[in-house]
Amino acid sequence: MAYYDNSYDLFLHSTQSFCHKCGNLKKLVDAHIVVKDNKVFMRKFCPKCGESRVKISSDYGYFKLCNDYLKQPDLPETALTKIKRGCPFDCGVCPQHQNHPCLALFNITNECNMECNICFNASKVGGGETKSIEEIKQMLQTLLKVESEPDLIQITGGEPTTHPQILEILKLVKKSPVRHLMLNTNGIKIANDFEFVKELKKLGGGFEVYLQFDSLKEQALKSIRAQNMKKVRLKALENLEKLGISTTIVCVIQKGVNDSEIGDIIEFARGYKCIRGIVFQPIQNTGRMNAKGDYRVLLSEIREAIIKDSKNPFTSEDLIPLPCDPHKICVGYAYKDLNKKGKTYDILPVTGKIPKEVVTNQKGTVSFEQDREFVKTVIETVSLDTAFSESILQDKVKNKLFCCWPSFLSPKDMGYENVFRVVIMEFSDAINFDTTNIKRECNFIITPNRAIPFSTHNMGIEFSQ
């Protein structure tokens, strides 16, 4: 007779992970994904350390929704490595990977002008190893083998603005087939060198600044960045606002340090015309990471904090899983009214008004301008909402893109400046690593010879040669 125990976990499926207790990144261990009290856990079984359990979602309902949003994969055009040991040891990208590079990161230097307490690359002053123009050209060629028309390239580091040829690099990459180019920066050079900001402006449309931000509070910034960066960030935003350069602010979230500020940061961002949105990144245990104790924040917890915040209009229906990597990326898009009222611009979320089938059945992850039926359906769906004036929906759609979502409300009197988005992007480390999810990761570090998923690169896994 079967034995029933109501206190036992609800078993969902099996996968493989690494044991974060012994820290052995050379051998995978078996793991179960289970549910207990509406929370989702990974139960790991290590021959050396025994069983361990980590929470991977605080909301089983949203976890199930992620599976509902999963779409057919948009595969890399070419595999650059062979299958020898299996995932993740063949990264680079191997034939098992289920996503193309939505975001390709070019790490052009390990040098930095800061030494943050949290840094996935462990960069520091005197870090050295600056990429040459020839190496960057080779990185670009490697990416183009995997993705002949890249959606988004992000120039990163270290601190990329410390590279003596940063402007030359940006111009070089901008001339490639890439649709969108980003500069990932701590903002120091943008705050202190307005002539540099003028040069960034000359890069034109399709360029954006990815500005490290994190917090509005001195103590939180000191905890995360080892110094109070508030004045620098505000000056950088002042210069970007002055020249109208599209900007995304990026916040690494650590429990007990800045997780209580999530709603305040969204409200703050609504005060700037140049800010197109915010990316919240739960802390990742890679590189230099000085946090201790109970420091982890989950994607689902950040999503819940946004929904519960009374100051912003995003609801649970507006913050949805991104179909290409649903368990790791959550997105919410809004129309931004550029007529400022008081200290902020009004935003009207739109993702909750679009049927799930429209999102998951469209062709391609990013190439929405090639799918006219998708665009037509979205416009017709949103136009039913009387909150949008007729003047907004009066002309053909422009082909404006950002990463994995279109700025779908772009008639002739609208542009990318009318888009406001919230993104929650969770990466993998030894604690939450899951071979099922890692095959869908769409953020890649590009080297001269490989395209490596961002998480596995940062974890320091020893890859097959």
N, C-alpha and C positions, 0 to 999 in steps of 0.2 A: 504494500500500500504506500502511496506517495506521502511524503512528509511535508506539511505546510507550516511555514513560520511567517506570520504577518510582520514580524520585525525585520525580516531579511530584505536586502536590496531588490529593486526591480532591475533585472538584467536587460541591457539594450543590445550591446554587441561587443565583440572582441577586437583588440587592436594590439599594437606594440608600442613601447615607449622606452625610455632610459630610466634607470634607478637613480633618483636624485640624491639618495642617501649615501651610496658609495661613490657616485659621480663618475661611473664607468661609461664613457661615451664610445667605447669600442664594441659593445655588445648590447643588443636590444633585449628587453624583457617582455613577457606577455602581460597584457593589461585588459581589464574589463571596464566598459563604460556602464555605470549603474546609476539608479535614481533612489534617493532617500529623502523623505520630507520635502519634496518638490525641488530638491537641489540635485545637481548632476555631479558625480564623482568619477575619478579614474582610480581603479584599484590595480596596483602593480604587484607583480609576483617576482621578486628577485631571489635567486638561489642563495645568494650570500646574505642579504639583509632581511629576507622574509617579505611579508606583505606590508605595503604602505598605501595610503589613500590621500588623494589631493582633490580639492573641489575645483571643478572647471566651469561650472555655471551655477548661479544662484536662482535660476528661473527655468524650471523644466518646460514650462509652456513656450518660452522663447526658444529654447533648445530644439523643441519639436518643430517650431516655425522655421528654423534655419534649414532643417531637412526638407521642408515643403518648398523652399525657395531655390534649392539646388537645381542648376541648369546643366545642359550638356556642355562638356568642356570645349574651350577654344584652345586647341593644342599648339605648342611651339611648332614652327615650320620645319625645324631640323633639330635632331638630337645631337649633342656634341660629345657625349660620353656613352660608353657601353654598359650593359648590365653585367656586373661581375659579382658584387656582394649583396646587391639589393638596396632598397631605400633605407636610410638616406645616404649610404656610403658611396653611391655612384653619382652624386649631385654634379651637375655641370653643363647642360641639363640632360638627364637620361630619358630613354623612351617611355619610362613609367609615368613621367610627370604629366599632370592633367590640366595644366594652365600655361598660357603664354605669359610673357612679362607685361602685365598691365603697367607696372612701374619698374623702370630699369635705373638702378643707382650706379653712378660713376664715382667711385671713391678716388679723388685726385690727389689727396695728401693725407698723411697721418698726423701732420703738424697741426697744433691748435694754439690759440691764444688764451685758452681757459683750461682748467683741470677740474671738471665737474665731478661731483661725488657719484653721479650716474652717467655712464657713457658706454654705449654698446660697442664702441670701437676702442675704448681705453686710450683715447688720444690725449696728448698733453703737450705742454711747451717743450720744444726740443725733441718732439716725436720723430721728426725727419721723414724720409721716404716720400718724396714728392714725385708724382708721375710726370713724365715728359710728354710733349705734344705727340710724339710718335706712338707712345704707349696708349694714349687716349684715342688716337686714330685707330689703333688695333682693337681697342675695346669697342669702339663704334662698329667696326667691321664684324666683330664677334656677335654683337647684338643683332646686326642686320641679317646674319645667317639664321638666327632664331626667330626674328621678327622683322620682316622687310620694311614695314611701315610702323615704327614704334609709336605707341600712344603717348607715353610720358617718360622723359628722361629727367632724372634729378641729379644735379651735380652736388656732391656731398664730400665729407671728410671724416675725420679731422674737421678743421674749419677751412672750407674751400677758398674763402676770400684771402687767406694767407698765401695762396699760390701766386707766385709772381706773374703768371700768365693767365690769371683767371678770366679776364675779359676776352682774350684770344680764344680760350677754351669755350666760353659761352657762345661766342660768334661761330666757332667751328661747328659745335653741336647743333646750333640753331639752323644752320644751312643744310643739315641732314634731313632725311624724310620724316623726322619726328613731328608729331602734331602739337606737343606741348612740352615746354622746357621749364624746369624749376631750379632755383638756387636754394639749397638748404644751409641756413646760416644762423649764427648766434646774434647777429645784428650789430656787432661792434663797429665794423667798417661802414655799414649803412648809416649808423648813428653819427659817426665822426667824419665821414668823407662825402660831402654832398656832390662833389664832382663825380665820384664813383657812382652815386645814385643816378646822376644824369646819364651816365653811360649805360646803366641798366635800362633806363627808359628807352634808349635808342634801339634796344632789342625788339621793341614793338609788341604786337599782339602775340598770344601764344606763349608769353613768358610770365613767370610768377615767382614771387619770393616765398619761401617756406621758412617762416620765422620762428625760431625757438622762443617760447613764451613762458609756459608752466604755471605762473602764479602772479597774483597782484600783491602778494604779501612778502615783506622783507625776510622774515624768518623761514618761510617755505623756500624761497629762492636760495637762501644760504644753505639750507639743508640739501637741496637738489643740485645746485650749481656752485656751491662753495663760496658764493659772493652774492651781494644784492645787485641784481641786474635790472631793477625796475626802471631807473632813469635811462639806461641804455635802450631798453625795449621801447619806452615811450618816445624817445628821440628818434629811433629808427622808424616807428610808425608815423611820426610827424613828417619825416622826410618822404616816406612812401606815399602818404596821403597827399602831400603837396604836389607830387608828380603823377599821382593816380596810377601807381604800379600795383597790379593785382597781388594780393597777399593772403596767404593762409597762415594762421598762427597755430603752433603745435605745442601741446601740453603733455608731458610725461606725468602720469598720475600715480602717486604713492599714498597708500592708506595712512591716515593720521597726519599727513603733511599738507596736501592740497586737494584731497578728494572732496572736501566741504565747499570748495570754490567753484565747482563745475558750472552751476547756474550763474554765478557772478561773472565768470569768464565769458559765457555766451552773451550776457547782457552787455558787458564791456565791448565785445566785438561788434555789436549792433550800432555802436557809436561811430564807426569808421566806414567811410564809403569804399576805401580800398580793400577792406577785408572781405574776402569771398567766403570765408568759413573757418572752421576750427577742426583740428584733428586731435582727438584724445587718445593717448597711447598708454595702456596699463604698463607698469614697470616690468622690464624684462631682465631676468637674472643672467646677463651675459656681460662681457667686457669688464669695465670697472663699475662695480655696484656695491656701494658701502652701506646699503640699508640693512637693518637687522630686525629680527622679530617678525611680527605679523604685518608685513609691508605690502602684500600683494592685493591688487584690486582687479576684479574681473570685468570683462566687457559688459556682461549682463548687469553688473552693479553700477557701472557708469551710465548705461542706458536707463536704468531705473531712476537714478539721481536726476537725469534730464527730464524724464517724464513727470516726476513728482515736483519739480521746481515750478513755482507759481509765476515766475517772471517771464518764462518763454512759452511759446504756443505749441511746441512739439508734443505730440501725443504718442501712445504706443503704436498707433497705426502709421505714424509718420517716420518712425525709426525702424527700418526694415533690414533684413540680412541682404548683403550684396550677393547676387546669385552665383558669381564665380567662386567665391570663398566665404560661404555664408556663416560658418561658425567663428570666423576670425575678423570679419569686417561688417560693421553696421553703418548704414547711411541714412541721412535725412536731408531732403532738399526743400528749399523754400524760395518763393518769389520775394525779392527785396525791393520795397518801394523807396526810390531815391529822393523822395521829398521828406527830408528829416523833420521829425516832430519832437520837439524838446531836445533831449540828449541822445536819442536813438532813432534808427530807421525802423519802420514797420516791416515785419516779415510774415509771410503767409505760407505755411508748409503745404507742399503739394504731393509728396510721395504717397501719402495715405489715400489720395483720391484716384490712384491708378491701380486697376485690377492686377492681381499677382500674375495672372497669365500673360498680361501684356509685357511684364518685366522679364519673366523667365522664358518666354517663347521667342524673344527677339533674336535676330541673327547677329552673332558676334558679341563680344563683351563690351567693346567701346565704339565700334564703327556704326553708330546709330544713323549717321547721315546717309549711309548706304541702304538703310531699311526704311523706305518712305512710308510703308504701311504702319510701322511702329510709331513714327513721328506723327502721322495723321491721327492714329488712335489716341495718343497722349494729348494732343491739342484738343481733340473733340471731347475727351474725358474732362480735362481741366476747364474747358469753356462752359461746361454745365454749371460751374460754380459761380454764382452771381457776385461773389466777393471780388472776382476779377472783372475789371471794366471792359467794355467792348473794344476800347482803343488798344488794349493789350493783345487781343486776339483778332487782328484785322489784316494780317499779311502773312507771307510765306515764312517758313522757318529758316533761320540762318544755320549754317553748319558750324556751331560752336560746341566745343567739347571740353570735358575735364575728366581725366582718368576714366573711371568705370561707369560714369553716368553722363548723360547729355544735359546741356543747359537747354532743356526742351522748350522752355517758354522764351523764344527769341524771335518775335516778329520784328519788323523794321524799326520800331521805336524801343526795342529792348536789346540788350547785349549781355555779355558775360558779367557786367557790373550789376545786373539785376539778380544774380544767383547768390544765394546764401546756403551753405551746407554745413552739416555736422557729421563728422566721421569718427567712429570708434574703431581703432585698428589694434588688434591684439596679436602679438608675435609669440612664437614658440621658444621655449627653453627646456632645460632638462627636467623641469618640474611638470610642465603641462604638455610635453612633446607627445605627438600622436601621429603615427605613420599614415593614417588615413587622411588627416587634415594637411599634413606637410606636402602631400602630392598635389594639393590644390593651391598652395601659396603662389601668389601672383606678383610679389615684390622680389626682385632679383638684384643681387650684386653682380656687376659685370666686370670680369677681369679680362686681360688680353686674350685668354684662351677659353674661358668658361662663363656660363651664365648660371649662378648659384643662388638658390632660394635664400632670401635675406636671413631667415632664422637659422638655418643650418650653417651658413657662413659665420654668423656671429657666435654660434655655440662652440666653434673650434673643432668640429668633427673632422676626423682624419679621412679624407676622401680617397677612393681608388685612383690609381694613376693610369 
